[in-house]
Amino acid sequence: MFIKPDMYRSRSLYGRVTSVGDGDGLQLYHMPGGRFAGWGWLRKVPTKKVDLKGNTISIRIAGIDAPEAAHFGKPAQPYAFEAQRWLTDYVRNRNVRVRILRSDQYERVIATVFIWRWGILRYDVGLEMLKRGLATTYEAKTGVEFGGRETLYKAAEAKAKTAKVGIWSLKNFESPREYKDRYSLRKK
């Protein structure tokens, strides 16, 4: 599905998370109209990879950066597996609403992701990861998207850091940004 630029910051999408690729990325099957359009009781979300191929939207959770998983010959960061496992358990095969902020250079949609629990409580998935010490607030010189939640995110990160939970329990913690910078310097 192509997201038009006029949808940025003005629209949200409702859908089912079909897979989690890493600690801050997921695949969303868009369900226009939600339950009112019959999704979940009249219309079914495909479950086979062959049926989902080309029909999901790649989502990058806004404002956070989870530890990097092993790829391209680079080792995984500590807590990369735990972050991905937690995110998978929390959102996979569940319905979410994503608030579209923009797209990135990899054609992923940068979005704030919300999930409902018990039908009435809405949770910000990125914020929950920060509270558990499974991600840092996203660090970049330009183009960081927080969807108006930067203060909230930074406060959650500071609280997790003080409590030494998750990644903050490590003695020599290297942030995902520092890790990426270190490996990009090795390439040069």
Secondary structure, 3 states (H helix, E strand, C coil): CCCCHHHCCCCEEEEEEEEEEECCEEEEEECCCHHHHCECCCECCCCCHHHHCCCCEEEEECCEECCCCCECCECCCCCHHHHHHHHHHHHCCCEEEEEEEEECCCCCEEEEEEEEECCCEEEEHHHHHHHCCCCEECCCCCCCCCCCCHHHHHHHHHHHHHHCCHHHHCCCCCCHHHHHHHHHHHHC
